[in-house]
Amino acid sequence: MNERIVKWDLVPGLVMELVSLDKDGRREFFINLPIENVPMGALMDTSSIHVDEKGQVSFTLTPQEFHYNPLGTVHGGMAATMLDSCNSISANCQLDKGFLTMTTDIRINYLRPMTVSTGEVTASAIIEKIGRRVIFVTGALKDKNGKVYATANSTELIVEFPPK
């Protein structure tokens, strides 16, 4: 029997801090956010987050046995979680004060299986279009050699926060 202990230190009030920031502030917020303090980042064992000058986000992790499904490959939920996270945060980095995004839909395409021998993978997002009410984002999960394991297209709803 294997065991894994997951720890994190979520700081209260992060949402209110984020929503008070403009685009540049949001990029800095995510660049400086310790990923191990985010519960989902700690659970997935995400190793790093990168935010480029456009506010497009990448997450990196190395698949482990605890990511496996009963078939002996990485569960698709790991890819979906990474892609949803990088797409959503990329969309949030496009907004000014008082707004957040929520994923309204996401379509994941699984192209090939991953195992622990796959090595480090990175999910990266690209903003396709920013509308008045939604943002369209495309993501890809690739290994160090550029081989694509999964892709995602998502629609991110822009919402005022806190709601009035």
Backbone bond lengths (Angstrom), bond angles and torsions (degrees), N, CA, C in turn:
res aa  C-N    CA-C-N  psi(-1)  N-CA   C-N-CA  omega(-1)  CA-C   N-CA-C  phi
1 M - - - 1.453 - - 1.527 108.67 -
2 N 1.302 116.38 129.17 1.458 121.76 176.67 1.517 109.67 -95.33
3 E 1.309 115.57 159.60 1.460 120.42 -179.25 1.519 108.79 -141.21
4 R 1.317 115.34 147.76 1.456 121.43 177.62 1.510 107.84 -142.42
5 I 1.321 116.51 131.70 1.458 121.56 177.16 1.527 107.66 -108.33
6 V 1.321 116.01 129.64 1.458 121.56 -179.89 1.521 108.22 -111.79
7 K 1.330 116.33 128.55 1.462 121.53 178.90 1.524 109.01 -127.91
8 W 1.313 115.77 148.04 1.459 121.89 175.13 1.515 108.40 -153.81
9 D 1.310 115.26 166.27 1.458 121.62 179.99 1.522 108.38 -136.16
10 L 1.326 115.64 75.56 1.460 121.68 -178.31 1.528 110.09 -67.48
11 V 1.309 115.31 125.32 1.458 121.15 -179.79 1.525 108.52 -85.78
12 P 1.340 118.21 125.24 1.467 120.67 179.11 1.537 110.79 -62.88
13 G 1.321 115.23 146.56 1.459 120.40 174.30 1.511 115.68 85.00
14 L 1.343 118.24 10.42 1.463 119.56 -178.69 1.525 112.61 -62.65
15 V 1.327 117.36 -37.61 1.470 120.06 -179.43 1.522 110.08 -62.71
16 M 1.313 116.91 -44.19 1.467 120.00 -179.27 1.530 110.71 -66.53
17 E 1.324 116.62 -35.19 1.468 119.54 176.19 1.520 109.98 -64.96
18 L 1.326 116.88 -47.52 1.461 121.14 -179.08 1.521 111.80 -59.83
19 V 1.316 116.87 -46.54 1.462 120.75 -175.97 1.532 112.13 -67.76
20 S 1.326 117.56 -17.87 1.469 121.13 178.55 1.524 112.28 -84.82
21 L 1.335 117.33 -2.99 1.464 121.36 -174.64 1.526 112.17 -101.62
22 D 1.343 114.94 150.43 1.461 120.13 172.06 1.529 108.76 -84.59
23 K 1.346 117.01 -175.15 1.470 121.33 -175.92 1.525 112.37 -55.80
24 D 1.326 116.35 -49.13 1.469 119.34 -178.67 1.519 111.27 -63.71
25 G 1.318 116.73 -40.67 1.455 121.30 178.50 1.517 112.35 -63.88
26 R 1.332 116.37 -37.18 1.468 120.78 178.95 1.527 110.96 -66.10
27 R 1.315 116.48 -40.63 1.469 119.39 177.93 1.526 109.70 -60.79
28 E 1.321 116.40 -46.86 1.467 120.82 178.59 1.527 111.32 -62.40
29 F 1.334 116.23 -39.55 1.459 121.75 178.69 1.532 110.38 -55.51
30 F 1.339 116.44 -49.70 1.466 119.89 -177.34 1.523 112.16 -74.21
31 I 1.323 117.57 -32.69 1.466 120.35 176.26 1.525 109.92 -61.95
32 N 1.322 117.21 -39.53 1.466 122.02 -175.55 1.525 114.68 -93.63
33 L 1.325 117.50 -3.40 1.461 120.45 -179.18 1.525 109.89 -74.55
34 P 1.328 118.10 119.17 1.471 119.09 177.22 1.533 109.83 -66.47
35 I 1.324 116.57 113.27 1.464 121.17 -174.80 1.523 112.12 -59.61
36 E 1.330 116.91 -28.62 1.456 119.29 179.29 1.525 112.24 -70.57
37 N 1.336 117.73 -13.62 1.459 121.31 177.06 1.520 112.87 -87.55
38 V 1.323 117.33 -8.90 1.458 121.70 178.20 1.525 107.06 -92.18
39 P 1.343 118.51 120.64 1.470 119.83 -175.47 1.524 114.22 -51.09
40 M 1.330 118.76 -45.84 1.464 119.86 -178.42 1.525 110.80 -68.92
41 G 1.322 117.62 -36.40 1.464 120.43 176.41 1.513 111.56 -62.42
42 A 1.330 116.20 -41.79 1.468 120.77 178.04 1.530 110.82 -67.17
43 L 1.330 116.95 -42.81 1.457 120.92 -179.41 1.529 111.58 -62.33
44 M 1.325 116.58 -43.26 1.463 120.89 -178.39 1.525 112.00 -79.16
45 D 1.329 118.06 -14.45 1.468 124.31 -177.03 1.519 111.10 68.74
46 T 1.331 115.76 40.40 1.456 121.86 176.87 1.525 108.66 -63.92
47 S 1.329 116.52 132.35 1.458 119.19 -175.75 1.515 113.55 -94.89
48 S 1.338 118.29 -28.69 1.460 118.54 179.57 1.524 110.73 -158.64
49 I 1.330 113.11 160.78 1.466 121.86 173.75 1.519 106.82 -130.51
50 H 1.317 116.01 138.72 1.465 121.50 177.92 1.523 107.61 -128.26
51 V 1.327 116.19 136.64 1.463 121.77 176.86 1.524 107.08 -124.49
52 D 1.346 116.98 122.16 1.466 119.33 -179.60 1.529 111.08 -85.20
53 E 1.330 116.12 -178.97 1.465 121.29 -175.83 1.528 113.33 -65.65
54 K 1.339 117.50 -18.56 1.461 121.85 176.62 1.529 112.02 -90.65
55 G 1.332 116.96 -3.26 1.456 120.53 -177.64 1.510 113.09 81.69
56 Q 1.334 116.96 18.81 1.460 121.14 177.17 1.526 107.67 -90.76
57 V 1.329 115.58 134.48 1.454 122.07 -166.71 1.525 111.85 -108.37
58 S 1.342 115.13 147.62 1.462 123.10 172.15 1.525 108.81 -130.77
59 F 1.328 116.09 140.54 1.461 123.67 174.16 1.520 108.12 -118.32
60 T 1.322 116.24 142.87 1.456 121.03 179.37 1.526 109.54 -125.23
61 L 1.325 115.36 141.61 1.464 121.12 171.02 1.521 108.89 -155.79
62 T 1.306 115.00 163.99 1.453 121.52 175.72 1.527 107.62 -112.59
63 P 1.344 117.72 118.15 1.464 119.65 -179.39 1.528 111.83 -55.13
64 Q 1.317 114.46 136.91 1.459 122.71 179.74 1.529 108.80 -122.95
65 E 1.311 115.85 168.27 1.458 120.69 179.84 1.529 111.90 -58.76
66 F 1.340 117.88 -32.72 1.469 119.26 -179.57 1.533 112.65 -69.83
67 H 1.328 118.69 -7.39 1.466 122.63 173.93 1.536 111.31 -88.07
68 Y 1.334 117.96 -4.68 1.461 122.15 -172.25 1.530 113.51 -73.70
69 N 1.328 113.81 151.35 1.457 122.57 169.20 1.539 107.38 -97.37
70 P 1.326 118.83 178.94 1.476 120.17 -179.37 1.534 114.25 -64.99
71 L 1.333 117.55 -13.66 1.466 120.98 -179.24 1.526 112.74 -85.65
72 G 1.345 117.08 -4.70 1.454 120.06 178.87 1.512 114.47 86.04
73 T 1.332 116.16 19.49 1.464 121.27 173.90 1.528 108.12 -126.87
74 V 1.330 115.56 167.49 1.465 119.86 179.63 1.525 109.42 -64.74
75 H 1.318 115.92 132.25 1.463 122.15 178.91 1.529 109.65 -63.59
76 G 1.311 116.12 140.48 1.464 121.05 179.59 1.515 113.40 -60.93
77 G 1.326 116.80 -22.25 1.456 120.56 178.10 1.515 112.88 -63.52
78 M 1.329 117.45 -28.00 1.463 120.23 177.03 1.519 109.64 -66.59
79 A 1.323 117.09 -47.36 1.464 121.05 178.27 1.524 110.34 -62.93
80 A 1.325 116.92 -44.08 1.465 120.79 -179.52 1.528 111.57 -62.17
81 T 1.328 116.77 -41.84 1.461 120.74 179.86 1.518 110.94 -64.58
82 M 1.327 116.54 -45.47 1.471 119.62 179.48 1.524 111.35 -62.37
83 L 1.329 116.43 -45.07 1.462 120.00 -177.74 1.524 111.54 -68.67
84 D 1.328 117.54 -41.53 1.464 120.31 177.60 1.523 110.34 -62.37
85 S 1.313 116.77 -42.16 1.465 120.75 -178.76 1.524 111.52 -64.31
86 C 1.335 117.46 -48.25 1.470 118.02 -177.80 1.524 111.24 -69.90
87 N 1.328 118.72 -35.60 1.466 120.29 177.13 1.523 111.22 -65.42
88 S 1.318 116.36 -45.40 1.465 120.93 -177.32 1.529 111.78 -66.72
89 I 1.319 117.16 -44.81 1.467 118.96 -179.66 1.525 110.16 -67.28
90 S 1.329 117.80 -36.54 1.466 120.09 175.99 1.526 110.72 -59.62
91 A 1.327 116.37 -42.66 1.465 120.16 177.85 1.525 110.92 -64.00
92 N 1.329 117.36 -42.42 1.463 120.68 179.27 1.524 112.13 -63.11
93 C 1.319 117.45 -29.67 1.469 121.17 178.97 1.528 112.49 -73.93
94 Q 1.324 117.39 -4.56 1.470 121.21 178.94 1.525 112.37 -95.43
95 L 1.327 116.97 -4.51 1.464 121.28 -171.29 1.516 113.27 -102.83
96 D 1.312 114.88 157.50 1.459 121.30 174.69 1.516 109.95 -96.89
97 K 1.310 114.90 -177.90 1.462 122.51 -176.95 1.521 111.90 -52.62
98 G 1.327 114.73 142.22 1.460 120.76 173.48 1.510 115.58 88.49
99 F 1.333 117.72 4.26 1.463 119.72 -177.77 1.528 111.05 -134.10
100 L 1.323 115.20 150.24 1.454 124.38 173.53 1.523 108.29 -135.66
101 T 1.322 115.99 168.29 1.464 119.22 172.61 1.518 109.64 -117.23
102 M 1.317 113.90 155.57 1.467 122.37 174.47 1.525 106.70 -132.78
103 T 1.315 116.60 136.52 1.462 120.44 177.76 1.525 108.62 -69.18
104 T 1.339 116.15 120.69 1.468 119.38 176.84 1.522 111.00 -92.85
105 D 1.320 116.11 -32.86 1.457 119.40 174.03 1.522 108.88 -157.29
106 I 1.319 114.00 152.75 1.458 120.76 177.17 1.521 107.73 -146.37
107 R 1.305 114.61 136.03 1.472 120.50 177.11 1.520 107.41 -116.93
108 I 1.313 115.89 120.51 1.459 122.39 179.89 1.523 108.90 -104.23
109 N 1.311 116.36 132.71 1.463 122.37 173.24 1.527 107.37 -113.47
110 Y 1.328 116.06 117.03 1.457 121.69 178.54 1.526 108.02 -92.44
111 L 1.318 116.82 119.61 1.457 120.94 -173.32 1.522 113.98 -100.96
112 R 1.334 117.07 -29.20 1.469 121.01 178.52 1.511 108.81 -161.63
113 P 1.333 116.81 154.91 1.469 119.42 -178.86 1.529 112.26 -76.00
114 M 1.334 114.73 155.85 1.460 122.14 174.32 1.521 108.63 -117.57
115 T 1.332 115.06 150.52 1.461 122.20 172.68 1.528 107.13 -137.95
116 V 1.312 116.99 -179.02 1.466 119.22 177.62 1.527 110.84 -62.64
117 S 1.315 118.05 -26.22 1.472 120.21 179.07 1.532 112.75 -75.10
118 T 1.327 118.06 -10.51 1.463 121.17 176.68 1.519 110.69 -62.05
119 G 1.313 116.28 -34.14 1.463 120.25 -177.88 1.517 110.97 81.84
120 E 1.303 114.88 -168.63 1.471 121.82 -175.43 1.524 111.63 -59.27
121 V 1.342 115.41 135.69 1.466 122.19 176.20 1.524 109.03 -126.08
122 T 1.329 114.53 151.66 1.459 120.74 -179.52 1.516 109.86 -129.25
123 A 1.327 115.80 128.40 1.464 122.05 173.52 1.521 106.95 -97.79
124 S 1.323 116.70 124.44 1.462 121.94 -178.53 1.516 110.15 -125.95
125 A 1.323 115.24 143.54 1.461 121.04 -178.42 1.521 110.81 -113.10
126 I 1.330 115.01 149.16 1.461 122.46 173.61 1.518 107.49 -130.39
127 I 1.315 116.60 127.82 1.463 121.34 175.86 1.519 107.90 -74.74
128 E 1.324 116.62 122.50 1.465 121.43 -179.94 1.527 111.95 -90.96
129 K 1.348 116.12 -42.92 1.472 119.88 -177.84 1.514 109.24 -159.13
130 I 1.310 115.50 136.73 1.461 121.41 175.47 1.522 107.49 -111.02
131 G 1.335 115.21 115.94 1.456 120.57 176.70 1.517 110.37 -102.35
132 R 1.324 116.25 -174.05 1.471 119.87 179.22 1.524 111.70 -73.53
133 R 1.339 117.78 -31.56 1.468 121.31 -175.80 1.528 113.88 -118.25
134 V 1.345 116.72 -18.76 1.460 119.69 -178.86 1.535 110.92 -139.15
135 I 1.325 114.41 158.04 1.457 122.04 174.31 1.526 106.82 -125.52
136 F 1.336 116.48 132.43 1.458 122.22 178.87 1.524 108.64 -101.30
137 V 1.332 115.63 128.70 1.459 121.56 -174.63 1.527 109.62 -131.78
138 T 1.336 115.53 141.90 1.456 122.30 175.43 1.519 108.07 -118.77
139 G 1.318 116.72 136.60 1.462 121.26 178.13 1.512 111.25 -128.88
140 A 1.326 115.23 156.76 1.463 121.39 176.46 1.519 108.89 -140.30
141 L 1.327 115.61 142.23 1.461 122.89 177.29 1.525 107.36 -109.86
142 K 1.346 115.76 116.36 1.467 121.10 -173.94 1.520 111.17 -128.96
143 D 1.333 114.89 155.48 1.458 119.29 172.84 1.533 108.97 -88.20
144 K 1.331 116.55 -176.63 1.472 121.05 -176.88 1.524 112.94 -64.74
145 N 1.325 117.31 -21.88 1.464 121.48 179.67 1.526 112.94 -91.57
146 G 1.337 116.70 1.72 1.458 120.97 179.44 1.515 114.52 87.53
147 K 1.333 117.49 5.62 1.464 120.83 177.92 1.522 108.58 -71.87
148 V 1.340 116.83 128.82 1.463 122.38 -176.59 1.527 110.07 -88.83
149 Y 1.340 115.88 128.63 1.458 122.40 -179.89 1.529 112.40 -103.84
150 A 1.329 116.32 -29.77 1.470 120.68 179.10 1.521 108.52 -159.56
151 T 1.322 115.59 153.28 1.460 121.69 174.07 1.528 108.44 -129.54
152 A 1.320 115.60 161.65 1.468 119.97 179.32 1.520 109.84 -147.69
153 N 1.317 115.12 139.59 1.464 122.37 169.94 1.512 106.64 -118.63
154 S 1.326 116.10 128.35 1.460 118.52 -179.55 1.514 111.32 -132.43
155 T 1.316 113.61 155.74 1.450 122.89 173.20 1.513 106.44 -114.27
156 E 1.322 115.73 125.55 1.459 122.11 -178.11 1.531 109.00 -112.33
157 L 1.315 116.11 117.63 1.458 122.34 179.88 1.524 109.48 -78.78
158 I 1.321 117.25 130.83 1.465 122.47 176.80 1.526 107.93 -87.08
159 V 1.337 116.21 122.35 1.465 120.98 -178.97 1.522 110.16 -126.30
160 E 1.314 115.05 145.15 1.455 120.51 174.80 1.531 108.70 -76.16
161 F 1.343 115.68 137.63 1.459 119.22 -178.72 1.509 109.59 -140.01
162 P 1.320 118.53 131.95 1.451 125.03 -4.73 1.530 110.68 -69.95
163 P 1.327 116.40 151.91 1.472 120.17 -179.12 1.534 110.96 -61.08
164 K 1.320 113.83 144.69 1.475 118.36 179.27 1.498 110.57 -99.26
